[in-house]
Amino acid sequence: MKKLVMVTGARRGLGLAICQHLAADGFKVLAVARANSPELQALCDGGDVVYEEFDLAHTDRMHAWVGGLTKKHGRIYGLINNAAIGSDGVLATMHEHDIAQSLLVNLQSPMVLTKYVSRSMLLGGAGRIVNISSIIASTGFSGLSVYAATKAGLIGFTKSLSRELGKAGITVNCVAPGYMDTEMTKSIAPDKLLSIKRRSPSGKLATVESVAASVSFLLGEGAAMMTGTTITVDAGSTA
């Protein structure tokens, strides 16, 4: 029987690439997003990916929702906390609502979701949790201070949670992607994007496929002894 993995933010970009990679590697994937997309639907038509609609901002509904998924699909072996919003703007002029939404979706939501999904893993005696952070958590970037704070929070969450769940056979790790060619980076000014590329030894941006491969690795047997750590996939820009 194929192991079941939940991926949040699966509609496009990195989340979609993770779903594609995991399905190719033999996992059954629960692709979670607020709305479907033609690309995700095409992937679901292949049989190993199932779309599940849910707005992760509704943390008060997560307990019942996760319980329903477990009854419907079985115990969840892996959780990829990928969904995030990147509110761009200088802190001094950012609306408080945008700050609150970033904290809710990027940090509180994955914590609450992990709380309930990890119960399924505890009952199964095994599991893998991968939190998608960012190199901005450690490097910083002008106009993304709130986003950086949420991504840094995920790293701290990962380290401590790995100690809570380690003896139960559950690993908890982070993947910190660099700048990738996704919708989120399209808002970056061309001159800044060129500067980012120049900092990379290869002169390129990281790809969603390379990040997805790292996520899949953390779910496999080869990563059984890796927990509480962060893998950076940034084409060497922070080297």
Secondary structure as GFF3:
##gff-version 3
##sequence-region A 1 239
A	DSSP	beta_strand	4	8	.	.	.	ID=ss1
A	DSSP	alpha_helix	13	24	.	.	.	ID=ss2
A	DSSP	beta_strand	28	33	.	.	.	ID=ss3
A	DSSP	alpha_helix	38	44	.	.	.	ID=ss4
A	DSSP	beta_strand	49	53	.	.	.	ID=ss5
A	DSSP	three_ten_helix	59	61	.	.	.	ID=ss6
A	DSSP	alpha_helix	62	73	.	.	.	ID=ss7
A	DSSP	beta_strand	78	81	.	.	.	ID=ss8
A	DSSP	three_ten_helix	91	93	.	.	.	ID=ss9
A	DSSP	alpha_helix	96	103	.	.	.	ID=ss10
A	DSSP	pi_helix	104	108	.	.	.	ID=ss11
A	DSSP	alpha_helix	109	124	.	.	.	ID=ss12
A	DSSP	beta_strand	127	132	.	.	.	ID=ss13
A	DSSP	alpha_helix	136	139	.	.	.	ID=ss14
A	DSSP	alpha_helix	145	165	.	.	.	ID=ss15
A	DSSP	three_ten_helix	166	168	.	.	.	ID=ss16
A	DSSP	beta_strand	170	177	.	.	.	ID=ss17
A	DSSP	three_ten_helix	183	187	.	.	.	ID=ss18
A	DSSP	alpha_helix	190	199	.	.	.	ID=ss19
A	DSSP	alpha_helix	208	219	.	.	.	ID=ss20
A	DSSP	three_ten_helix	221	223	.	.	.	ID=ss21
A	DSSP	beta_strand	230	233	.	.	.	ID=ss22
###
